[in-house]
């Protein structure tokens, strides 16, 4: 819903900022990692994760898109909410968290306040494969570029086709025509689906 907010920092604290965007002040929760990157600036752009609960609509802001993506991975783990996700990102750097999960370093993860052994193991179990597929630097370095077949797959799944159905059809088409554009690949797949 919200990609980023760009404006003047009306108030800064290690846990949150008030970002003035066109005369409207947005209260945005931040990690210590983000605070260290924006503490000396007057204006900034924060990548937003908008969290909705029954009793609150909350903005979480990050100086880097990779940190936001890691935050969203973290809160997808059962038992980790936005507050705990922010605590994790405030305790150790995003790079260290990512490497700890990829390498299965449960003792390091357990040292974070509020993370017990079961939660640390669940983080590794649920996120290790996702983070390995993206590569060790993908989350922090920036958005990962999708390949032509991945982009076509995403588009066809959004159109309502099942992932397994689309993967079978796309695999054959892409293998026989490796130079196809996304549009041509989607059109070819639609004829066979």
C-alpha positions in Angstrom: 0.0 0.0 0.0 2.8 2.5 0.9 6.2 2.1 -0.8 8.0 5.0 0.9 7.6 8.4 2.5 10.0 11.2 1.6 10.0 14.4 3.7 11.5 16.5 6.4 12.3 15.0 9.7 10.3 17.0 12.2 11.3 14.8 15.1 14.0 12.1 15.6 14.5 9.5 18.3 16.3 6.2 18.2 12.9 4.4 18.2 10.7 6.6 15.9 10.6 9.7 13.8 7.9 12.1 12.7 8.3 12.6 9.0 6.6 15.8 7.6 5.4 14.9 4.1 3.5 17.8 2.5 2.4 19.3 5.8 1.3 15.9 7.2 3.3 14.4 10.1 3.7 10.6 9.9 4.8 8.8 13.1 7.1 6.1 11.8 8.8 3.4 14.0 12.4 2.8 13.1 15.2 0.4 14.0 18.5 1.5 15.5 20.2 0.6 12.2 18.0 3.1 10.3 18.4 5.7 13.0 22.2 5.5 12.7 21.8 6.3 8.9 19.4 9.2 9.3 20.5 10.8 12.6 22.5 13.6 10.9 20.1 14.5 8.0 17.2 16.9 7.9 15.3 15.2 5.1 15.1 11.6 4.2 13.2 8.8 2.3 12.0 5.8 4.4 10.9 2.6 2.8 7.6 1.7 4.6 6.1 -1.5 6.0 2.5 -0.7 6.9 1.1 -3.0 9.6 -2.6 -3.2 10.3 -4.0 -4.7 13.5 -7.5 -4.5 15.0 -6.4 -1.7 17.4 -3.7 0.1 15.3 -2.4 1.0 11.9 1.4 1.4 12.2 4.2 2.6 9.9 7.7 1.0 10.2 10.3 2.8 8.2 13.7 1.7 6.9 16.6 3.7 5.3 17.3 0.8 2.9 14.8 -1.3 0.9 16.8 -4.4 1.8 16.3 -3.8 5.5 12.5 -3.5 4.9 12.5 -6.8 3.0 14.4 -8.5 5.8 11.9 -7.1 8.3 9.0 -8.5 6.3 10.7 -11.9 6.1 11.2 -11.8 9.9 7.6 -10.9 10.7 6.4 -13.7 8.5 7.8 -16.2 11.0 5.2 -17.5 13.5 5.6 -15.8 16.8 7.5 -12.7 15.5 5.5 -9.5 15.4 6.5 -6.1 14.1 7.9 -5.0 17.5 10.1 -8.1 17.8 11.2 -7.7 14.1 12.3 -4.1 14.9 14.1 -5.3 18.0 16.0 -7.9 16.0 17.0 -5.2 13.4 18.1 -2.9 16.3 20.2 -5.6 18.0 22.5 -6.7 15.2 23.0 -5.4 11.6 20.8 -6.7 8.8 23.8 -8.4 7.2 24.6 -10.3 10.5 21.0 -11.4 10.9 20.8 -12.6 7.3 24.1 -14.5 7.6 23.1 -16.0 11.0 19.9 -17.4 9.4 21.6 -18.7 6.3 24.4 -20.4 8.3 22.0 -21.7 11.0 23.7 -19.8 13.8 21.0 -20.3 16.4 23.2 -19.2 19.4 23.8 -15.8 17.8 20.1 -15.3 17.1 19.2 -16.3 20.7 21.4 -13.5 22.1 18.8 -11.0 20.8 16.5 -9.8 23.5 13.1 -11.5 23.3 14.3 -14.4 21.1 14.3 -17.8 22.8 15.7 -21.1 21.4 12.4 -22.2 19.8 11.9 -18.9 18.0 15.6 -18.8 16.9 15.2 -22.3 15.5 11.9 -21.4 13.8 13.5 -18.4 12.2 16.3 -20.6 10.7 13.8 -23.3 9.6 11.4 -20.9 8.0 13.8 -18.4 6.4 17.0 -20.2 5.6 15.9 -21.5 2.2 14.3 -18.2 1.2 17.4 -16.2 2.1 19.8 -18.8 0.4 17.8 -18.6 -2.8 18.2 -14.9 -2.9 21.9 -15.1 -2.2 23.9 -13.8 0.8 23.9 -10.1 -0.3 20.5 -9.9 -2.1 18.4 -8.5 0.7 20.8 -5.8 1.7 22.3 -5.0 -1.7 18.9 -4.1 -3.2 16.1 -5.7 -5.1 16.7 -8.9 -6.9 16.0 -8.8 -10.6 13.6 -11.5 -11.7 14.5 -13.6 -14.7 12.2 -13.6 -17.7 10.6 -17.0 -16.8 10.2 -15.9 -13.1 8.5 -12.6 -14.2 6.2 -14.5 -16.6 5.4 -17.0 -13.8 4.5 -14.3 -11.4 2.2 -12.6 -13.9 0.4 -15.8 -14.8 -0.1 -16.8 -11.1 -1.6 -13.3 -10.5 -4.0 -14.0 -13.4 -5.3 -17.0 -11.4 -3.4 -20.0 -12.8 -1.9 -22.4 -10.3 1.9 -22.3 -9.9 2.5 -25.9 -10.7 0.3 -25.7 -13.9 2.2 -22.6 -15.1 5.7 -24.0 -14.2 5.2 -27.0 -16.4 4.1 -25.0 -19.4 6.7 -22.2 -19.0 9.5 -24.7 -18.5 8.9 -26.2 -22.0 8.5 -22.9 -23.7 11.5 -21.2 -22.1 13.7 -24.2 -22.8 12.9 -24.2 -26.5 13.1 -20.4 -26.8 15.6 -19.0 -24.4 15.6 -15.5 -25.9 11.8 -14.8 -25.6 10.6 -11.6 -23.9 8.3 -11.7 -20.9 5.3 -10.7 -23.1 6.0 -13.4 -25.7 6.5 -16.0 -23.0 3.2 -15.1 -21.3 1.3 -15.2 -24.7 2.8 -18.6 -25.5 1.8 -19.9 -22.1 -1.7 -18.6 -22.4 -2.2 -20.6 -25.6 -1.3 -23.8 -23.8 -3.1 -23.2 -20.5 
